Amino acid sequence: MRYLITLFTITTLISCQAQEQKDTKDLDPFADISNEQAHEIMKAKADLQIIDVRQNAEVAGGMIDGAVQMDISKPKFYEQIETLDKTKPVLVYCAAGGRSKTAQEIMQEAGFTEVYNLKNGYGRWK
């Protein structure tokens, strides 16, 4: 019995450590990320490009520091993303995560190598 408890404890600790690494280092380059993961990425990647895909009225209520607005509902969105460096990481967000997910997919198809989607959007940003 003691052996089983020890084995369970070790397994739990290893899986927790693996999850911790997943949260900050070994993310899929096209992951949907949490606020906590976004903060970590912002600290770790000095060359991070932050893109806000919301409309003007939404942006008037605030933006993440360092973000650039590129409204996904405008035809010029495609031209605007072409001004970004496709080899540098991108964090994309909208109000709740839906439009930014679409933007992430568009950017992946356009040849970007690393685009993170803030899954809960600006509405839950802290």
N, C-alpha and C positions, 0 to 999 in steps of 0.2 A: 504494500500500500504506500509506504513511504517513497518507494522508487517511482510509483505512478505520479505522486504529487510533485516530486522533484522534476520529473520529465515534463509534466504539464507546465510547471512554472518556467522552466527553461524555454519550452516551445512558445509560450506566451511572450516572454521577453524578446526572443528573436523576432517574432512576427511584429511586435511593436516597433522594434528598431528598424525593421524593413519598411514599415509604413512611414516612419519618420523620414527615412531617406527618400522614399517615393514622393513625399510632400514637397521636398525642396530641391532634390538633385536629379533624379532619374525620371523626370516627367516626359511623357510623350510630347514631341514638339508641336502637336496640335491638340493639346489637352484643354478641357474645360476646367478652370481652376477656381478655387475658393478665394475669399478675401485674404486669408492668411497666406496662402501660396503666392498670391499677387504681391503682397508686401515683401515676401522673401525674394521673389524674382526681381522686384524693383531695387532691392538692396544689392543683389548679387550681379546684376547685369547692367553695367553702367551705360551700355549702348542700346538699352531698351527703347523702342519707339512705342509711345502710348497713343492709341487712336480712339477717339470718341465718335461713334457713328450715329449719334442722336441728332435730332432736328434743332434748329436755332432756339425755339421756345424752351426746349428741354435743357439745352446747354446754359441758358440764361440763369438757371437755378444752381449752377455750379458744375465744376469739372474736376477730375483727378489732376493734381499738380503735374505739370509737364505734358499734359495731353494736348493733342491737336485734333480739332474737329474735322471730320470728313463724313458728311451726312450721306448715309447709304441710300436714302430715298432720292437723291439727286443723280442725274445722268453723269455728272462730272466725277462721281465717286471713283469710277474706273480709272480716269485720268489722274486723280489725286493719289491713288495707291501706287501708281507707277512712278511717283516722285520719291517713294520710300526706297531704302536699301533692302533688297530682298534677302540679303545674307545676314542681316541683323535681326535680333528677336523683336517681336511685336506683341504688345498686350492690347487687345481690342475689347471695347465694352459699349453697351447701350444702357437702357433703363433697367431691363430685367434679364437680359442674356439671349434673347431670341434673334434680334437683328445682328448682334455681334457674332452669333454662331454662323449666320449666313455670310457675314463679312469674312469670317475666318475661312469658310469653305471657298469663297471667291478668291481670297488671297492664296490659299493653298494651290488652287488650280492655276493661278497666275505665276506660280513658281517661288513663292516665299518659302523659306526653309523652317521657320519657327514662328508660329502664331498662337498665342494663348488667348482663350476666350474667358472673360470674367463671368462665370456662370450665373451669378446673382445680380449682375449689373450694378449701375451706379445707385440704384434705389436702396441697396443694402451696403453700400460702401462705407467703411469706417476708417 
